[in-house]
Amino acid sequence: MSKLHNDKYKKLSEDYGIPIHVVKAMVESQFSFTRETIMQGDDKPVRLQFLGKFEVKEGKRDKVRIRREWAKKIRDEKNRQKK
């Protein structure tokens, strides 16, 4: 973690009278929540204060699935040729 982040966590900790590890958990939990929500696959947008809205664009999940299938097919063909 950068010194800049540590300094900000320390200042917030002093301002609000709470331990630094609690401040860190509060800051990082919003990103964990966003990641988990997007990974669930229901494509609900998540809005974070001061950062905006995070969402999976319509059709993007299908494009990624198709590309993964295509890449897997190529890998499988290369593995068969090696044998």
N, C-alpha and C positions, 0 to 999 in steps of 0.2 A: 504494500500500500504506500502511496506517495506521502511525502511529508506534508504536502498541501492538504490532503484529506485528513491526516492525523491532526493537523492544526485546527481544521474546521470542526472535527469531532470534539476536540478538547475545548474549544470555545463554546460550542453548544452545550457540552457537558457542564461547564462552569456556569453558563447563563441560566440553565434550567435546573441545576443541582441534581443531575442524574449521572450514573456511571457512564464512562466512555463506551463500554461494550454494549450498553443499552442503546445509546445514540447510533452506533454503527449498525446494530441489528435493525433499528427503525428505518434507517436510510436504505439499507440493502434489501429489506424485505419487500419493498415495492417492486423492485426489479425481479426478484424471485417470483412474486405473484404474477407479474406480467408474463414471464417466461412460461410458467406452469399453465396459465390460461391459454396462451397461444398453442402450446404443445398438446392440449386436450383435444384440439381439432374442431371445436364448435365455432371458431372464427368470430367470437364476440370481441368488439373493440374494447380496449382498456385505456382510460384517460388518466394520465398522471399530471398532477398540478405542476405548472410551470414548464412541463416538458411536452405536453400535447397528447395526441391520441395514437396508440399503437394498435395496428390491426393487420390481419392478413388480407391482401387484396383479393377481390372476387376472381376465382379461377386460378389463382397462384398455387394453391395446394394441389390442384389437379395437374398443373404443369410440372411441379416438382415430382409428383408420383410417377408421371409418364417418363420423365428423364431418369429417375431411379430405375425403373423397369428396363429402360433402354440400356443403361449402363450395366445393369446386372446381366442382361442378355449378352452383351459384348464380352464381359468378363467370363461368363460361362463358356462361350465359344472359344475364347483364348485358352482356357483351362483344358477343354476337350482336345484342342490341337496339340497341347504340350504332352498329353498322355499317349 
